[in-house]
Amino acid sequence: MKLYVMSLGAGLLVGIVYSLLNVRSPAPPLVALVGLLGILLGEQVIPVGKQLLRGTAFDTACAQTKATEHVLGQLPGRKEQPPGGGKESA
């Protein structure tokens, strides 16, 4: 969650600087965000599609290709698992 708050803070700071300099954002925010979402989703079409053609269920295909993690990033409250699934060897 800290990363999201820092990102929002950085965006607000840049917005304030733009306002003080009396300039507009270089791209319309909604159009830019929709375009970025399209890029992220488009990157996953081929890997997930290949899994679906092999007969894999959609949710399993997304998990195997790590599509959800790529598109959404690490969500707040989810800790990244260490190699080995978090089990320590004795």
C-alpha positions as CSV (number, residue, x, y, z in Angstrom):
1,M,0.0,0.0,0.0
2,K,2.9,2.3,0.7
3,L,4.0,2.1,-2.9
4,Y,0.6,3.3,-4.1
5,V,0.5,6.2,-1.6
6,M,4.0,7.2,-2.7
7,S,3.0,7.0,-6.4
8,L,-0.1,9.1,-5.7
9,G,2.0,11.6,-3.8
10,A,4.5,11.9,-6.6
11,G,1.6,12.4,-9.1
12,L,0.1,15.1,-6.9
13,L,3.5,16.8,-6.6
14,V,4.0,16.8,-10.4
15,G,0.4,18.1,-10.8
16,I,1.1,21.0,-8.4
17,V,4.3,21.9,-10.3
18,Y,2.4,21.8,-13.6
19,S,-0.2,24.1,-12.1
20,L,2.4,26.5,-10.8
21,L,4.1,26.6,-14.2
22,N,0.6,27.0,-15.8
23,V,1.1,24.1,-18.2
24,R,-1.2,21.2,-19.1
25,S,-0.5,17.5,-18.7
26,P,1.2,16.2,-21.9
27,A,-1.5,13.6,-22.5
28,P,-5.2,13.5,-21.6
29,P,-5.2,11.4,-18.4
30,L,-8.1,9.1,-19.2
31,V,-6.9,8.4,-22.7
32,A,-3.4,7.7,-21.4
33,L,-4.6,5.4,-18.7
34,V,-6.9,3.5,-21.1
35,G,-3.9,3.2,-23.5
36,L,-1.7,1.8,-20.8
37,L,-4.3,-0.7,-19.7
38,G,-4.6,-1.8,-23.4
39,I,-0.9,-2.3,-23.6
40,L,-0.8,-4.4,-20.4
41,L,-3.8,-6.5,-21.4
42,G,-2.4,-6.9,-25.0
43,E,0.9,-8.3,-23.7
44,Q,-1.0,-11.1,-22.1
45,V,-3.3,-12.1,-25.0
46,I,-0.8,-14.5,-26.7
47,P,0.6,-16.3,-23.6
48,V,-2.9,-16.8,-22.1
49,G,-4.4,-17.6,-25.5
50,K,-1.8,-20.4,-26.0
51,Q,-2.7,-21.9,-22.7
52,L,-6.4,-21.7,-23.5
53,L,-5.8,-23.5,-26.9
54,R,-4.1,-26.3,-24.9
55,G,-7.4,-26.7,-23.0
56,T,-6.4,-25.0,-19.8
57,A,-9.1,-23.2,-17.9
58,F,-9.0,-19.4,-18.0
59,D,-8.1,-18.8,-14.4
60,T,-5.4,-21.5,-14.5
61,A,-4.0,-20.0,-17.7
62,C,-3.8,-16.6,-16.1
63,A,-2.0,-18.2,-13.1
64,Q,0.4,-20.2,-15.1
65,T,1.4,-17.2,-17.3
66,K,1.4,-14.8,-14.2
67,A,-0.9,-12.5,-16.3
68,T,-2.7,-11.1,-13.2
69,E,0.5,-10.2,-11.5
70,H,1.8,-8.5,-14.6
71,V,-1.3,-6.5,-15.2
72,L,-2.2,-5.6,-11.6
73,G,1.3,-5.6,-10.0
74,Q,1.6,-6.7,-6.4
75,L,-1.7,-5.9,-4.8
76,P,-1.8,-4.3,-1.3
77,G,-1.8,-6.8,1.5
78,R,-0.2,-9.6,-0.6
79,K,3.4,-10.5,0.3
80,E,5.6,-11.9,-2.4
81,Q,6.4,-15.6,-1.8
82,P,10.0,-16.5,-1.5
83,P,11.3,-19.3,-3.8
84,G,10.0,-22.7,-2.7
85,G,6.6,-21.5,-1.7
86,G,7.7,-20.1,1.7
87,K,8.7,-23.4,3.1
88,E,12.1,-23.4,4.8
89,S,14.4,-26.4,4.4
90,A,15.7,-28.0,7.6
